[in-house]
Amino acid sequence: MNAENIAERHLHMIGIGGAGMAPLALLASGQGWNISGSDCAANAKTEELARHGIRVAIGHDAKNLPPDAALVVYSSAVPEDNPERMAAKSLGIPQIRRGEFLAVLAEAYRRVIAVSGAHGKSSTTALIAHILTAAGKSPAFLIGADLNGVGSCSPGAGRDLFVTEVDESDGTHTCIHAELGIVPNIEEDHAWSVGGAAALMKNFAGFGSHCRHLIYCAGANPDRLFAAHPSAERLTDIAEEYLGFYGFQAANVRLAVTAAVYLGVPREQAEAAARSFPGIGRRMQLRHRSDRLVVIEDYAHHPSEIAAALKLLRHQYPGHHLRVLIQPHRYARLEYFFDGFKHELAKADSVLIVPVFAAWTESGKVDSSTLAAALPNARCLDCGWEETANTAIVPCPGDTRPLLLAVLGAGDISEVFRHLPK
């Protein structure tokens, strides 16, 4: 299957309102595909797709599947018994996962730059796209978050460069064949969804082998997996501060600048462009600032990400009471990394935990109340978003420091901002 023999035929996308599916639909539409799709609920992404003339049905139903559909693309969160997938199966319509279709679209470009890793994919992808755009290279790009002021995707100009993040959570990063692969880090996150830690590591090795050149940050897992790669740059001694960025952000910028230099951008120009990076949505995003209250949103949903986020926040806002409002993301992750969550969240001054965002499974052996009970500084909130917001901004009794509220999670916790100070 390739772009040439399917382009301009009807494509139906199930779960089209997702952070990765929606920009993929826009790119496919720009390449001439006739797109329709469905999602379980309306959101900002489905509204954006509708503004671009893409037909989106709200709710999953067999009748949503167009009779002339030549291909069905589905999010990995969509089960096999989804009525639209079942209808496609009965009609003999081919079905592929989102990441597999991304690889099909990527075939249209001469040079693909693919970013994969446990953490930092969206930020690193956005940084590379921003630097290349500032350098006049007009890349196409696809990011799993909105580049502030730009959006999550662009068709670029021509068919030379395509910058994209690729997903390890379902193993589809192995489908991409790239001129340049970027790997910020590798941990066992998502091991449960691909058949275990060994399978996850095998997938990362496969991703690396499909990249002509590889740039990665030194670490036990990438060092082991990429040791035999014939063309790789191993970044070591990454400074705590670089170009005005600190901690994990400095590492992402170092990777992006190195990638841009490989692609022909002079280092000084790449560094200057990095300094003007506007950031991306839900990644250390400033939501409110006043003398007594600062609110930051971040996508952190893994112990390593929480550790990096809290370190950066302590650096940026010394003298504040650091309160974390967190929504655990997936029961499997919470169980797998329970001790890590407990260890990292204990470093905050206070913690509020809302119910788990299920994402694929509805229950687990541990939940938010289990985590709250294991922490000396936490309590579980099981109420509406308005009450959650009101509770989250109440100062800690006896603590005269300004409150720094860090809203962390990858689910729908962003709904709380409807009720927090703007």
C-alpha positions in Angstrom: 0.0 0.0 0.0 1.3 3.4 -0.9 0.2 7.0 -1.4 0.1 6.7 -5.2 -2.4 3.8 -5.4 -4.8 5.1 -2.8 -4.7 8.9 -3.2 -8.0 10.6 -4.0 -10.0 7.6 -2.9 -12.3 7.7 0.2 -10.7 7.4 3.6 -12.7 6.9 6.8 -11.0 7.6 10.1 -12.3 6.3 13.4 -11.3 8.3 16.4 -10.7 11.3 14.1 -10.8 13.9 17.0 -7.7 12.5 18.7 -4.5 14.6 19.1 -2.7 12.4 16.6 -5.6 11.6 14.3 -6.9 15.1 13.6 -3.7 16.5 12.2 -3.2 13.3 10.2 -6.7 13.8 8.6 -5.8 17.4 7.7 -2.5 16.3 6.0 -4.3 13.6 4.2 -6.9 16.0 3.0 -4.2 18.3 1.7 -2.7 15.4 -0.3 -6.0 14.9 -2.1 -7.7 12.2 0.0 -11.5 12.4 0.5 -11.8 12.2 4.3 -14.7 11.3 6.6 -14.5 10.2 10.2 -16.1 9.7 13.6 -15.4 10.2 17.2 -17.2 9.4 20.5 -17.5 13.1 21.4 -17.2 16.6 19.8 -14.1 18.6 20.8 -12.0 21.4 19.4 -10.3 19.1 17.0 -13.5 17.9 15.4 -14.7 21.5 15.1 -11.5 22.4 13.3 -11.9 19.5 11.0 -15.4 20.5 10.2 -14.2 24.0 9.4 -11.9 22.4 6.8 -14.8 20.7 5.2 -14.1 17.2 6.6 -17.3 15.3 7.6 -17.2 14.1 11.2 -19.9 12.0 12.8 -20.3 12.2 16.6 -20.8 8.8 18.1 -19.8 5.4 16.6 -22.3 3.7 14.4 -22.0 1.4 11.4 -24.0 3.8 9.3 -21.1 6.3 9.6 -19.0 4.2 7.3 -19.4 5.5 3.7 -20.2 2.8 1.2 -17.4 3.9 -1.1 -14.7 3.9 1.6 -11.5 2.4 0.2 -9.6 2.3 3.5 -10.4 2.7 7.2 -7.8 4.2 9.6 -8.4 3.8 13.3 -6.8 5.0 16.5 -5.2 2.2 18.5 -7.7 3.1 21.3 -10.5 1.9 19.1 -11.4 -1.7 19.8 -12.0 -4.4 17.2 -15.7 -4.6 18.2 -16.3 -0.9 17.3 -19.4 -1.0 15.0 -17.6 0.9 12.2 -14.7 -1.5 12.3 -17.0 -4.4 12.3 -18.9 -3.0 9.3 -15.7 -2.4 7.4 -14.7 -6.0 8.1 -18.0 -7.4 6.8 -17.5 -5.3 3.6 -13.9 -6.4 3.1 -12.6 -2.8 3.5 -8.9 -2.7 4.5 -8.2 -1.4 8.0 -4.9 0.0 9.3 -3.8 1.8 12.5 -3.0 5.5 12.6 0.7 5.0 12.7 0.6 2.7 9.7 -1.2 5.3 7.7 1.2 7.9 8.8 4.0 5.8 7.2 1.9 5.8 4.0 1.6 9.6 3.9 5.3 9.9 4.7 6.2 8.1 1.5 5.2 11.3 -0.4 8.3 13.2 1.0 11.9 12.9 0.0 13.3 13.3 3.5 11.4 12.2 6.6 12.5 13.3 10.1 10.9 11.0 12.7 11.0 11.6 16.5 10.4 8.6 18.8 11.0 8.1 22.5 9.3 7.8 25.9 9.2 11.5 26.7 9.7 14.8 24.8 8.5 13.7 21.3 6.0 16.5 20.7 8.3 19.3 22.0 11.3 18.0 20.1 9.3 17.6 16.9 7.9 21.1 17.3 11.3 22.6 17.9 12.7 20.9 14.8 9.8 22.1 12.7 10.1 25.7 14.1 13.9 25.9 13.4 13.5 24.5 9.9 10.7 26.9 9.1 12.6 29.9 10.4 15.5 28.8 8.2 13.3 29.0 5.1 13.1 25.2 4.5 9.2 25.1 4.7 8.9 21.6 6.1 5.6 19.7 6.3 5.1 18.6 9.9 2.8 16.7 12.2 2.9 17.2 16.0 0.8 15.6 18.7 0.2 19.0 20.2 -0.4 22.6 18.9 2.7 24.6 18.2 1.6 27.9 19.7 0.4 30.3 17.0 0.7 27.7 14.3 -1.2 24.5 15.0 -0.4 20.9 15.0 0.4 20.3 11.4 1.4 22.0 8.1 1.6 20.7 4.5 4.8 22.8 4.0 5.9 23.7 0.6 6.9 21.0 -1.9 7.7 17.4 -0.9 11.2 17.7 0.5 11.0 17.6 4.3 8.4 16.0 6.6 8.9 16.3 10.4 6.8 14.0 12.5 6.6 12.3 15.9 6.0 8.5 15.7 4.3 6.4 18.4 5.9 3.7 20.4 2.8 2.9 22.4 1.4 0.6 19.7 4.7 -0.2 18.0 3.8 1.7 14.8 7.0 3.7 14.9 8.6 0.7 13.3 6.6 1.4 10.1 8.5 4.6 9.4 11.6 4.7 7.2 13.3 8.0 7.8 16.3 9.9 6.6 16.8 11.1 10.2 15.6 9.5 13.4 15.6 11.4 16.8 15.4 9.7 20.1 15.3 11.8 23.3 15.1 8.8 25.7 13.8 5.2 26.0 12.0 3.8 29.1 9.6 1.0 29.7 6.5 3.1 29.3 3.8 1.4 27.2 5.5 -2.0 27.7 2.1 -3.5 28.7 0.5 -2.5 25.4 3.1 -4.1 23.0 3.8 -7.4 24.7 6.3 -6.5 27.4 9.6 -4.7 28.0 11.6 -6.9 25.6 9.1 -6.3 22.8 9.2 -2.6 23.4 13.0 -2.5 23.2 12.9 -4.7 20.1 10.6 -2.1 18.5 12.9 0.8 19.3 15.8 -1.1 17.8 13.7 -1.7 14.7 12.8 2.0 14.5 16.5 2.9 14.7 17.4 0.4 12.0 14.9 2.1 9.7 16.6 5.5 10.0 19.5 6.3 7.7 21.0 8.6 10.4 20.2 8.6 14.1 20.6 11.3 16.8 20.0 10.3 20.4 20.7 11.3 23.9 23.1 8.9 25.8 21.4 6.5 28.2 21.5 2.8 29.1 18.7 1.7 26.8 19.5 3.8 23.7 23.3 3.0 24.1 22.5 -0.7 24.1 20.0 -0.7 21.3 21.8 1.6 18.9 25.4 0.6 19.5 25.7 -1.1 16.1 23.9 1.6 14.1 26.2 2.5 11.2 25.4 6.2 11.3 24.5 7.7 14.7 25.3 10.7 16.8 25.3 10.1 20.6 24.8 13.3 22.5 26.5 13.4 25.9 27.2 16.0 28.6 24.0 17.9 27.9 24.2 21.1 29.9 21.6 21.9 32.5 21.0 25.2 30.7 21.2 25.8 27.0 20.0 28.8 25.0 17.9 30.0 27.9 16.2 26.6 28.4 16.6 24.5 31.5 16.5 20.8 32.4 14.6 18.5 30.1 13.8 21.5 27.8 17.6 22.1 27.3 18.0 18.5 26.2 15.1 18.8 23.7 16.6 22.0 22.3 20.0 20.4 22.0 18.5 17.5 20.0 16.6 19.9 17.7 19.6 22.1 17.0 21.7 19.0 16.2 19.0 17.7 13.9 18.8 21.1 12.1 22.5 21.2 11.6 22.5 17.8 10.1 19.8 19.0 7.7 21.9 21.9 6.5 21.0 24.8 8.8 24.1 26.7 10.1 24.4 26.2 13.9 24.3 29.9 14.7 21.0 30.2 12.7 19.6 27.1 14.3 20.4 28.4 17.8 18.9 31.8 17.1 15.7 30.2 15.8 15.5 27.9 18.9 15.6 31.0 21.2 12.3 32.2 19.5 10.5 28.9 20.0 6.9 29.8 21.1 6.3 26.5 22.9 3.4 24.0 22.5 0.1 23.5 24.1 0.0 21.6 27.5 3.7 21.6 27.8 4.8 23.9 30.6 2.1 26.3 29.4 1.5 29.3 31.6 -2.2 29.6 32.2 -2.4 32.3 34.9 0.0 34.5 36.8 -0.6 37.0 39.6 1.2 38.0 42.7 -0.4 35.2 44.8 -1.1 32.5 42.2 0.7 31.0 39.2 -1.0 28.2 37.2 1.0 26.0 34.8 -0.3 23.1 32.7 2.0 20.3 31.7 1.4 16.9 29.9 3.5 15.0 32.5 1.9 11.6 33.1 4.9 9.3 33.9 7.2 9.5 37.0 10.2 10.6 34.9 8.1 13.4 33.4 6.8 14.4 36.8 10.3 14.5 38.2 11.5 16.7 35.3 8.5 19.0 35.5 8.8 19.6 39.3 12.6 20.2 38.9 11.9 22.9 36.3 9.1 24.5 38.3 11.2 24.7 41.4 13.9 26.4 39.3 11.5 28.8 37.7 9.4 29.7 40.7 11.5 29.6 43.9 9.8 30.6 47.0 6.4 29.3 45.9 4.2 26.6 47.5 4.2 23.9 44.8 0.9 22.1 44.5 0.3 19.4 42.0 -3.2 18.7 40.6 -2.8 15.4 38.7 -4.9 13.0 36.7 -3.2 9.6 36.4 -3.4 8.4 32.8 -4.2 4.7 32.4 -4.6 2.2 35.2 -1.9 0.1 33.6 0.7 2.9 33.9 -0.3 3.7 37.4 0.1 0.1 38.5 3.3 -0.4 36.6 5.0 2.7 37.9 3.2 3.1 41.3 6.3 3.4 43.4 7.7 5.9 41.0 4.6 8.1 41.2 4.7 7.9 44.9 8.4 8.9 45.1 8.1 11.8 42.7 4.8 13.3 43.9 6.1 13.3 47.5 8.5 16.1 46.4 5.6 18.5 45.9 4.4 20.6 48.8 0.8 19.4 48.4 -0.9 17.0 45.9 -4.5 16.7 44.7 -5.3 13.6 42.7 -8.5 13.3 40.5 -9.8 9.9 39.2 -7.7 8.0 36.6 -8.3 8.8 33.0 -9.0 5.2 31.9 -7.8 5.2 28.2 -8.6 1.7 26.9 -9.4 0.0 30.3 -12.0 0.9 32.8 -10.5 -0.3 36.1 -7.3 -1.5 37.6 -5.7 -2.9 40.8 -4.8 0.5 42.0 -6.5 3.9 41.5 -6.2 7.5 42.5 -7.4 6.9 46.0 -4.7 4.2 46.5 -2.1 6.7 45.3 -3.3 9.5 47.6 -3.3 7.1 50.6 0.3 6.2 49.9 1.4 9.9 50.0 1.9 12.1 53.1 0.9 15.3 51.2 -2.0 14.2 49.1 -5.7 13.7 48.9 -8.1 12.4 46.3 -10.8 14.6 44.7 -13.7 12.8 43.2 -16.0 15.7 42.2 -16.8 17.9 39.2 -14.3 20.1 37.5 -15.6 23.3 39.1 -15.3 22.1 42.6 -11.9 20.6 41.8 -10.8 24.0 40.5 -12.1 25.9 43.6 -10.3 23.4 45.9 -7.1 23.6 43.9 -6.5 27.3 44.4 -7.2 27.5 48.2 -4.0 28.4 49.9 -2.4 25.9 52.3 -3.3 27.0 55.9 -0.3 28.7 57.6 1.8 28.9 54.4 2.3 32.5 53.3 4.1 31.7 50.1 2.5 32.3 46.7 0.8 29.3 45.3 2.2 27.6 42.2 -0.4 25.2 40.9 0.9 22.6 38.4 -1.9 20.8 36.5 -0.4 17.6 35.2 -1.9 14.9 33.0 -2.5 13.6 29.5 -6.2 13.0 29.7 -9.1 15.5 29.9 -7.8 17.3 33.0 -7.6 20.4 30.8 -11.4 20.7 31.4 -10.5 22.2 34.8 -9.3 25.4 33.1 -12.8 26.3 32.3 -13.1 27.1 36.0 -9.6 28.3 37.0 -8.6 32.0 36.9 -7.7 33.1 33.3 
